Amino acid sequence: MSDDTAPALGQNPVDDRKKIAFLGTGVMGAPMARHLKRSGHDLVVFNRTAAKALAWVALNGGQAAPTPAEAAEGVDIVMMCVGNDDDVREVVFGDTGVLSSMAPGSILVDHTTASASLARELSAACEEQGIGFVDAPVSGGQVGAENGQLTVMCGCDDVEVYERVIPVIGAFAKQCALLGPSGSGQLTKMVNQICIAGLVQGLAEGLNFAERAGLDIAEVVGVIGKGAAQSWQMDNRAGTMADGEFDFGFAVEWMRKDLGICLEEAERNGARLPVTAVVDQMYKQVVARGGDRWDTSSLIDLLRNA
């Protein structure tokens, strides 16, 4: 939706460095904040576990703040990547939340995968205080965050606000797009997770079928991976699925959270998600096996070890 005059992704003139607060220095947030710091921005970080924020500063420089409000005081942009809707509400609306200290004209960017209804709630609250808001969930996982190659899906009610954050987001993203008004970024992330759930289940079933048919998985993937069955999941997960390796990547518990958001939104908009609902229940079984922190490709374990 942005026009041809919008700043290019990653453009960040020397005289346009920003003072940024980044809330959440976890698996995704820590590398995202690191790319911002390396791009020359003035960073202050916050994490609910203070030791994590201090450890980030020890490695990367910048400052750590004891509360979200103190992190957000006097900054141009507040970016956050926390756990879920409740976590977002706590760091935004809490007694020491960022809205208690953000200045008019500043911008709040939420990279958390959360609900579209929360995004609209945040947008309305920010507008009341003259603050810009962008919901901007990301895709690409920990590897994408570490390599600065994330895809960012945005919703925003003010194109000018979105255009102001494009050069900043470019520090850790390869793709950034405005999909519509507030909530559109979160809705697009739901589409992303719905598609991934089906792909991973299909891949798990295909690989398990190949094993039981006595085929060499590497050879099979080498052939079908050059045709219509090719996907990111096949390219990056088929080998580890074949080897039963799941101790990495996007955790099952995170996927269940995301799919729960998708299913709740589908209840509101009337979309039918039969495959998504089934895959969510299969992930529930993975959790019951102690695989809450396994990679989402661990669906194949249910088929191998029924």
Beta strands, then each sheet from edge to edge (+ up, - down):
strand 1: 19-23
strand 2: 42-46
strand 3: 63-64
strand 4: 77-80
strand 5: 107-110
strand 6: 132-135
strand 7: 138-139
strand 8: 150-154
strand 9: 173-178
sheet 1: 3+ 2+ 1+ 4+ 5+ 6+
sheet 2: 7+ 8- 9-
end
